[in-house]
Every structure is written in structure tokens, then in C-alpha cells.
Amino acid sequence: MPNPMFKYTLELPQMTPRLLIVNYSLDPTNTIFGHQREIVEKLSIKFVSTAVISAHGSQVKMKNLDDKNILHLVIDWKENKSIRNILRAYLVFIKALYFFRPQLVFFHMTDTLAAMFSPLLALFRIPQALWYAHASNSKPLKVSRLFIKTIVSSTPG
């Protein structure tokens, strides 16, 4: 029973963590990954701040991402440029870790980047989750399983 002498209660806001999302693209015109921008926007509502690392940059200007407290970093992955891609991915990732300091990482359909980044995240004890919806178990997925405790899928396997 509440004390009648105290009209008001002090409720401290529960701060939700900073979320880092790793995906392929935020380009809404992309026929395969065009929905990822909407996923980022909906997830970002639940967090204090959100950063996104995308493998591919958007050809379309990203409107209102700053208004929604979303930081967008692009790896700019290029075909047949393996060493460049790996170095660039780690550069962007380490920049995000250092400056953004995520408290939770969500990999969306990026088993290769999950395999690359998950060992470091596990070392720093940053919780991570991977959404992966393919029927096959790729080599990067098998590596990711060693470090990521939460893997969500809509497919068996």
C-alpha cells in the first residue's frame, strides 16, 4: 500500500543499451536488402542510440538517420578485393567499438562479418545475436556459432 504522505514517486529511467547492427545495406532501392532500413529504424526506437555497419553503401541519400539517433558506417565491400575488404571491415568495426562502445550487437544476415567480428566481441563480453535464414550451414556460420550464443532463424538447419 502506498504511503499517503508521498504523492509522487521517483522513477528512474531504465537506460537501454547502445545497439550496433551489422547488415549488408541500408539502401531502400536494393531488391534483396531494401527492408533492412526499416528493421534498423524499428529496432533503434528501443535503444538510447544505434550504430549500423553496412557492407555496402547506399546509393540513396539516407534521410532522417541523424534525427533518429542512428550512426551509419559503411565498409564499402568490393568484389574480388578480399584483403582490402578484410582490412576495411576491421577498420570500420574497431572505429565503431572505440567511439560508439556498443553494449549489444545484432548481425542481420551477415554470417561472414559475424565470423570476423564475433571473436573480438566475445573477448570483450559484448552480447551478440545473429539472424540467419538460410537452409545451408556456411563455414562462417559454423565459426560464428563458437562465439555467438543467440542465433535466430526462420529455417531449419
Secondary structure, DSSP 8 states (H G I E B T S, - for coil): ---TT-------------EEEEES---TT-TTTTTHHHHHHHHHTTSS-EEEEESS--SS--TTTTTTTEEEEE----TT-HHHHHHHHHHHHHHIIIII--SEEEEES-HHHHHHHHHHHHHTT--EEEE---SS--HHHHHHHTT-SEEE-SS--
